[in-house]
């Protein structure tokens, strides 16, 4: 029997594994990370490379290692110029440097020895252990399990977009695995969405295909340095949040705290420049319906009539429902696990949903708050879980 089994090998799972190993709460021989992909951070790497994000939105002290200044020390040791490694007053790391640092940290703890490729399909308690089953019929037993997966596989498709897809339209979610190579597109391109993913994508495509890219978004650009107030990183906001015992109110607080669909100011300036130079077209409007006519996808807009496109990319985020509910719901019923009205876990201060069953990321947000899904939230969850044993 393993001591620890972490389900999910993205930012959340790798951060927790790093904290457990480096704080001496686990060793690599009695820990496993179960993830559908061949290598750690595979989905993170895929998503960030698709949009060619040059710098992260978070500051340099937010990463997967225990020491907050580990990334800065890594840059110094590698003799990388700070102007190349970091951007702006918050020292936001470049994507390249962040990923190199991740690989360095994971090599330090030899995570490849604990990696188990597979997709969880079930979880049951058996006495003092938890037993996980995979889609291959395997079973993994562990004393402690951490649910560290998120909503990244739950791509949100508006109803009109579903209709176009069913009718054979060339429409994709930006993170679909079957998205065609963006460097070899031939027709006009329409991006749906106005948040940071949509903007990074628009900047990339606007430079590749000047004059052929349009963006349709529901609201003017929302400008914020971060996706929630930095006060949520510490006790100033977290302490009063945790004093609230009504989980419906906590959910409302999370929704209100997040700057949904927002972008940093420098990306706003880039978009305005691209629009003024004629490389992209930006439309603020609501899409009411859509049809296919003469092999074109025709969108009916609320204020601007109709808009035709040959190729559409949705940058519409993710569904908010409980992730991997197909096997979590049987677990909830069997173990009588507490859930809020929104369907998400009600956990202890140590992030335990049941004895020795921990959560992180989206599943922990009713305890950690609006930062839970972010790198900073991964660090907080990892510290809490490591300190609980």
Rosetta blueprint (number, residue, H / E / L):
1 X L
2 X E
3 X E
4 X E
5 X E
6 X E
7 X E
8 X L
9 X L
10 X L
11 X H
12 X H
13 X H
14 X H
15 X H
16 X H
17 X H
18 X H
19 X H
20 X H
21 X H
22 X H
23 X L
24 X L
25 X L
26 X L
27 X L
28 X H
29 X H
30 X H
31 X E
32 X E
33 X E
34 X E
35 X E
36 X L
37 X L
38 X L
39 X L
40 X L
41 X L
42 X H
43 X H
44 X H
45 X H
46 X H
47 X H
48 X H
49 X H
50 X H
51 X H
52 X L
53 X L
54 X L
55 X E
56 X E
57 X E
58 X E
59 X E
60 X L
61 X L
62 X L
63 X L
64 X L
65 X L
66 X L
67 X L
68 X L
69 X L
70 X H
71 X H
72 X H
73 X H
74 X H
75 X H
76 X H
77 X H
78 X L
79 X L
80 X L
81 X L
82 X H
83 X H
84 X H
85 X H
86 X E
87 X E
88 X L
89 X L
90 X L
91 X L
92 X E
93 X E
94 X E
95 X H
96 X H
97 X H
98 X H
99 X H
100 X H
101 X H
102 X H
103 X H
104 X H
105 X H
106 X H
107 X H
108 X H
109 X L
110 X L
111 X H
112 X H
113 X H
114 X H
115 X E
116 X E
117 X E
118 X L
119 X L
120 X E
121 X E
122 X E
123 X E
124 X E
125 X E
126 X E
127 X L
128 X L
129 X E
130 X E
131 X E
132 X E
133 X E
134 X E
135 X L
136 X L
137 X L
138 X L
139 X E
140 X E
141 X E
142 X E
143 X E
144 X E
145 X E
146 X E
147 X E
148 X L
149 X L
150 X L
151 X L
152 X L
153 X L
154 X L
155 X E
156 X L
157 X L
158 X L
159 X H
160 X H
161 X H
162 X H
163 X H
164 X H
165 X H
166 X H
167 X L
168 X L
169 X L
170 X L
171 X E
172 X E
173 X E
174 X L
175 X L
176 X L
177 X L
178 X L
179 X L
180 X L
181 X L
182 X H
183 X H
184 X H
185 X L
186 X L
187 X L
188 X L
189 X E
190 X E
191 X E
192 X E
193 X L
194 X L
195 X L
196 X H
197 X H
198 X H
199 X H
200 X H
201 X H
202 X H
203 X H
204 X H
205 X H
206 X H
207 X H
208 X H
209 X L
210 X L
211 X L
212 X L
213 X E
214 X E
215 X E
216 X E
217 X E
218 X L
219 X L
220 X L
221 X L
222 X E
223 X E
224 X L
225 X L
226 X L
227 X L
228 X E
229 X L
230 X H
231 X H
232 X H
233 X H
234 X L
235 X H
236 X H
237 X H
238 X H
239 X H
240 X H
241 X H
242 X H
243 X H
244 X L
245 X L
246 X L
247 X H
248 X H
249 X H
250 X H
251 X H
252 X H
253 X H
254 X H
255 X H
256 X H
257 X H
258 X E
259 X L
260 X L
261 X L
262 X E
263 X E
264 X L
265 X H
266 X H
267 X H
268 X H
269 X H
270 X H
271 X H
272 X H
273 X H
274 X H
275 X H
276 X H
277 X L
278 X L
279 X L
280 X E
281 X E
282 X E
283 X E
284 X E
285 X L
286 X L
287 X E
288 X E
289 X E
290 X E
291 X E
292 X E
293 X E
294 X L
295 X L
296 X E
297 X E
298 X E
299 X E
300 X E
301 X E
302 X L
303 X L
304 X L
305 X L
306 X E
307 X E
308 X E
309 X E
310 X L
311 X L
312 X E
313 X E
314 X E
315 X L
316 X L
317 X L
318 X E
319 X L
320 X L
321 X L
322 X L
323 X L
324 X L
325 X H
326 X H
327 X H
328 X H
329 X H
330 X H
331 X H
332 X H
333 X H
334 X H
335 X H
336 X L
337 X L
338 X L
339 X E
340 X L
341 X L
342 X L
343 X L
344 X L
345 X E
346 X L
347 X L
348 X L
349 X L
350 X L
351 X L
352 X E
353 X E
354 X E
355 X L
356 X L
357 X E
358 X E
359 X E
360 X L
361 X H
362 X H
363 X H
364 X H
365 X H
366 X H
367 X H
368 X H
369 X L
370 X L
371 X L
372 X L
373 X L
374 X L
375 X H
376 X H
377 X H
378 X H
379 X H
380 X H
381 X H
382 X H
383 X H
384 X H
385 X H
386 X H
387 X H
388 X L
389 X L
